[in-house]
Amino acid sequence: MCRKHTLAFIACVADDRDGGMADGLRRLIGATVAAIFSAAPEIERRRTAKNMAANRPMELTVARGAASLPASRWAGKGRAPNPQDVYERGFMAGLEAHYSARDIEARILAAIRAAGLNPDERLSPEELAALDHFHTGGLRASRELLELAQIRAEDRVLDIGAGLGGSARLLASALGCRVDCVEMSPDYCAGAVLLNRLTGLEDRITVHQGSALDLPFPDGSFDVVWMQNVGMNIEDKRQLYGEISRVLKPGGRYAFQEMAAGEAAISYFPLPWATEPADSFLVSAQEMRLALGGCGFSAELFEDTSDAHLGRSIANARPAAPGQLGLGIFVDNLAQKAENARCSLEEGQVRLVRGVFRVK
Ligand SMILES: C[S@@+](CC[C@H](N)C(=O)[O-])C[C@H]1O[C@@H](n2cnc3c(N)ncnc32)[C@H](O)[C@@H]1O
């Protein structure tokens, strides 16, 4: 089936080549503009074009206090001015542009109303699930991981790369536990804060804009670290797993699902996690296990769920019908990205894995 899309894919690559010079210029201007306009009183971000492109540890300084403000207070106060608010998308660089969504709060509210829901009444996390579980398998996959990780009400959980926080709300509402979210995208942070408020869960969930590679928490803060479909964006796995190990209490668990490298190189772009190859950093399942082992983790569960996933429908990856909630409300070009992901999985270019690892 995927082969049928080869011509469309070639056309897409050709378009990219035609626009290559203009794109390079846009990126250069974008990096400069973002650097100038991202300074804010409470959150100061210093990035180099190099570490933005490779998602290496950013020189990210969260001013004291801003990182630990409750979500309800954080929203308007500590938020860095988003270059996207002022400049067109084309001015932004790499991964930051990939995970940006202009006017996300207005878009979400309009979509909720269009779906026949009333944002002035408390919404349930389940009602929002088609919108806010931005990972393979959607809500079903989150529920399965929750069971596998055996998370308890008393556990303090960190959701890394939390996106709009759908899984954090599932954990907080289903189990009653406290969840901290770390998310790189200021737009997604704003969306998560809004949805926490609409579901009445802002007291149990705190949103931090920050980097997985420089987690803003003391050592041994969490019982569980949770991560879904994020590691694919991160080149420095050692730093990532080292940070996860550092913030876990002794004996704490790391529960995750993500894409691993398959037998062949990826040939379909854009993907849900990367507009272009420079933003995608897949390692094989074996390399993942070794890297985790090197950071003091041992596997309680590690499995390849690719075939099981392919046998199911991927409801949340389809563009929603008008009046229905879906990822397409904040993810550009969703249909093509989802189709490319499916082709990559079907052709063995990527594998879907999940695991629960315990740190010593
Ligand atoms: C495919 S989305 C998954 C979102 C969320 N985990 C979910 O399942 O709904 C990947 C997320 O990882 C975030 N991300 C990527 N690299 C990151 C990093 N170094 N630090 C923090 N967040 C990151 C992106 O901004 C994006 O929200």
The ligand as a Gaussian input file, in Angstrom:
#p B3LYP/6-31G(d) Opt

LIG

0 1
 C        5.165000      13.207000      19.634000
 S        5.033000      14.398000      20.910000
 C        4.458000      13.405000      22.288000
 C        3.765000      14.234000      23.318000
 C        3.259000      13.456000      24.530000
 N        4.274000      12.653000      25.124000
 C        2.089000      12.590000      24.157000
 O        2.299000      11.380000      24.063000
 O        0.992000      13.098000      23.956000
 C        6.766000      14.664000      21.363000
 C        6.895000      15.722000      22.426000
 O        8.217000      15.742000      22.946000
 C        8.590000      17.074000      23.168000
 N       10.065000      17.116000      23.205000
 C       10.932000      16.762000      22.235000
 N       12.200000      16.920000      22.660000
 C       12.133000      17.380000      23.919000
 C       13.114000      17.734000      24.890000
 N       14.420000      17.650000      24.649000
 N       12.691000      18.174000      26.094000
 C       11.368000      18.279000      26.373000
 N       10.392000      17.960000      25.494000
 C       10.768000      17.510000      24.282000
 C        7.977000      17.815000      22.006000
 O        7.889000      19.197000      22.198000
 C        6.619000      17.132000      21.920000
 O        5.656000      17.717000      22.728000

